[in-house]
Amino acid sequence: MSLAKDLESVNEGWRGDEWEAITCPPTDLYSDEPPLESEWHLRQILLLVACLEWLWRDRQDFYCAGNLTVYYNESQLKVRDFRGPDFFVVLDTVRKPRKSWVVWDEGGKYPNVIIELLSSTTARVDRGEKKDLFQNTFRTPEYFWFDPQTGAEFRGFQLVNGHYQDIPPNEQGWLWSQQLNLYLGVLEGRLRFFSPEGQLIPTPEEVAIAEQQRAVKAEALLARYRKQFGELSE
């Protein structure tokens, strides 16, 4: 269904002695984001989603997504002035698939954390216009940006008294996310999550590889012990 058709939907309600048409903001809206700038952007988004969903696999009280439209007011919808963060997390919500994030259909909730991935065509907007929007309208507690192509630029901001202030890096150059209770840091040119103790948050594939390697080592160790025990018993 088109957005224009969505906006034409109305409910009828009783007003005094006659019926009046009451326009209801649409809620079942598809995302309307442009294509990602590069493979670096795609792989970085997939990495962030995979790691957080694996870490929080037993939780049902969050939603995270990438390159998905956040619809935050009807006027913005009518003029098609959308803002879809490259990656965002909403806490204290229901974990389920969505076509988009429609603020007025989600109890007025905005993202708790937003990460924008810089590019030559978006960096100016990410550092300026979007930062102002996330600070003043979304009131998103934490905003980060990262250049996935070079891995050279990484900054984070925390909302303090209505204004973004830089999040100071630790000795490893990681930035603490109070919202996620995790560090964000650059490893091998990619933005990754780290536990409060400094452990890398893996993807499911990395977990599977590590378990396979442990199994191979355990089998080799067992074979060595069996050989040694057999030689001693002869």
N, C-alpha and C positions, 0 to 999 in steps of 0.2 A: 504494500500500500504506500502511496506517495505521501510525503510530508504535507503537501497542500491538502490532500484528502483528509489526512488526520486532523488538520486544523479546522475542517468544516464540520466535524462531528459535534453534535449538540445533544443535550438532554433537555427535556421539557419539565418545568417545575411550576407549581402553583404559586402565584403572586397575587394576593388579594382576591379579586373577583374574576381574574382571567389568567390564562396560561401565558407564560413568557418563555422564550427560548433562553436557556442558560448555557453559555459556552464553557465547555470543560477542557482544560489543557490536555492534550494527548499524552499518553504514557507509553504506548507500545511502539516505540520509535527505533528504527534501525540506526546503527552507527553510520556516520557520514564522513569518514576520515580519508585524506588523500593517501596515496601509496607511500610506503616508507622510502626514505632517501637512498638507502643502500643495504647490502647484505649485512654489513656491520650492525646497522640499527636493528634489523630483524633478529639476528642471532643474539644480540644483547637483551632485547625484550624477552625472547623465549627463555634465555638463561635465568633472568630475574624471576619470571613467573614459575619456572620449573623448580628452582631452589626454594622459594618461599612456600609453594604448595606442598613440596615434599617435607619441609621442616614442620609445617602446620597441618600435616595430613590428617591428624585426629581432631582438628578444630573445625567447627562449622559456623564460626562467628566473624568471618571476614570475607572480603572480596578483593581480588587483585586482577588486573587486566592490563593489556597494552594496546596502544593505538586505538582506543575506543572513545567515542564521543561522550562527553559529559554535557547533558542538556541542563542548564541551570535557570533559565527563565523563558517565558513564552515569547517575549519580544525578541530575544536572541534567536529563538527558533524561527520566527517569521522572517527575519532578515538573513537567516542562514549564517549567523556569526557564531560558529561553533568553536569549542576548545576541547580537543581531545589529547590529554596527556599521553606521552609515550609509554609511561608506566605509572600506575597509581594503586594505592591500597586504601580500602575503607574498612574500618574496624567497627565492631558491634553491629554487624548486619548479618543477613542470611547468605550463606555460601551457596550459590546456584548460578547456572549460566544466564547471561543477559545479552540482549541485543545492543544495549547501550546503558549508560548510567543516567537515569532521569531523576534529578534531585527532588522534584516535587512529588514523585511517586516512591521515594525512598525515605520518607519521613524528614525531608529537608537535609539529609546527610550529604556532606561534601567529602572528598578524599582527605584522609589523615596524612598521607605521604604522597608526594608527586616527584617523579624523576623525569626530567627532559633530557633527551639525547641530542647534543648539538650537531649541527652541520653548517656548511657555508651558507645555506639558504635560510636557516632557521635560528642561528645563534643570536642574532640581534633581537629578534622577537622573544626568544627564550630568556634572555638576560634582562629585557626591559618590559615589554607589554605583558607577557605572560607572568612574569614575576609580580608585577603590580596587580594583575587580576587575581592570582593565587593568594596574595597578601590581603588585598582590600575587599574582594568579593567572596572568594572561596573560603578565606580565612583558614587555609590549609596549614596545620601546625609545622610541617617540615617540607621543604622544597630543595631538591638537589638537581644539579645538572652535570652532565658528563659527555665527553667527546669519545664516542666508541671507535672512531676511525684511527685516532692518534693515541688515545688513552692519556693525553697530556693535561687536559683540563678537567678538574673535578672540584666542585664546590657544593657546600650545603648551607642551608639557612633554617633557623628556628624562629617561629613567631613569638616575639616577646613584646608585651604591651602594644600589640597591634602592628608591629613592624618587624620585618625580617632582620635578624642578626646572624652574622657568620657563625657556623659551628666550628670550633677550633679542632684541628686534627690531632690525633695522638702521635706517638713516636713512629708508628708505621705509616702515618699519613692517612689513617682511616678516620671516618667521621661517624660519631655516635648518633643513632636514631633512637630517641627516647620513646617514640611511638611504637616502633617495632621491637624495641629492646635488643637491637642488633647493631653491629658496626657495618658500615659500607666502606669498601676499600677496593683499590685497583690491584688485580693480580693477573700477570701475564697479559696486560692490555685490556682486561675485561673487568667490569664492575661486579663485585661479588659481595655476598653477605658473610659476616663472621659473627660467631657467638660472642657473648660478653667475655668469655675466657679466651677468645682469640682463635677458636677453631673454625676452619672453613666450613660453610654450609654447602653440602654437596648437592649435585643433581641426582635423580634416581639412577641414571646411567653410571655416574661416578661411584655410587654406592654398590651397584652390581659388579663393577670392575674390581673394586676393592675387596668385596666378598669372594670373588673368584680367585683373586691373587692370594688371599688368606687361605683358601681351600687348597690351592696348589702347594703353597708352602707347608701347610699342615700335612698334606699327603707325602711330600718329599721328606719331611722330618720323621714321619711315621715309618716310611720305608727305610730310612737310615737307621733308626732304632731297631727295627726288625732284623736288619742285616747284621748290626752289631750284636744283638742278642743271640742271633743264630750262630755267629762265629764263636761267641763265648760258650755256648752250650755244646759245641762240638767237642 
